[in-house]
């Protein structure tokens, strides 16, 4: 598809260049031909005048005459030269157009490829829980001895599955709606205290369920950012810290300013991340093996890819340090 579109765009570029080149050549040919005709005409008048003046003097050599064939030949040569120049322009601009068409279409092709991958990943992720739901409903429907109690349990299980599906679709919508790194965001001066307050309101209920204490050691400071995106980002990091920590643990939030940069970190004492997984955890739908095997940890591997998008938008960085079974520290770095 990319090659086809590239060839079509090249052809369009070439048509435009050829039309311009031929129109210019036609104008040049007309102008130069007119000049040649005008030159021939004035030469003829001069020669006729000389002939008239010399009529009395028979001893002088006869004056030169205008050769019409030579004029015609000059015009033909001009036409041929213009054709050669046009051929040169076509071949050079053909190669240039092909190169430019490739350059123009490359980001579009990348975007289409990315979207296709996103659609196929999403359908794949959606298919598994939907198939599980469907088969459990079918099996119970076929069972003649299915009791009310069993059906209540089935409804409860299915409701949980539906909740997971809802989380997944919410995550997908968030991922689609979050602007890309080259889209401009409107940054305003925001107080870190206010941001952390909003983050804690959203993360406390989950922490309470596991009796996890969130210790806030961030400082009072202001920095430029898009407040709601940064709140979303910290909620993702703290939600993960809670999800991947055992009960009764502590999560520590810290802030630090170094060399015009703000460092915001979230430290947990949970299952940690294996070295081999760290380079992939920001990829869409990536889940490390140990989190997949934990049945009670819900998630579809979308949180960190949304977080990364928000960080890119702010032209920031994120680092991860972790020791398996000891915990993880995620540090977000913003320029201030
Ligand atoms: P998920 O919905 O699976 O949590 P994320 O994109 O937020 O998706 O995270 C991707 C993967 O990174 C998780 O599946 C988990 O394996 C790992 N991960 C993220 N945060 C932590 C953490 N604080 N501790 C341990 N593993 C983590």
Boltz pocket constraint, residues with backbone or C-beta under 6 A from the ligand:
constraints:
  - pocket:
      binder: B
      contacts: [[A, 236], [A, 237], [A, 240], [A, 241], [A, 243], [A, 244], [A, 268], [A, 270], [A, 271], [A, 272], [A, 273], [A, 281], [A, 282], [A, 283], [A, 286], [A, 287], [A, 288], [A, 289], [A, 291], [A, 292], [A, 298], [A, 299], [A, 300], [A, 301], [A, 302], [A, 303], [A, 304], [A, 305], [A, 327], [A, 328]]
      max_distance: 6.0
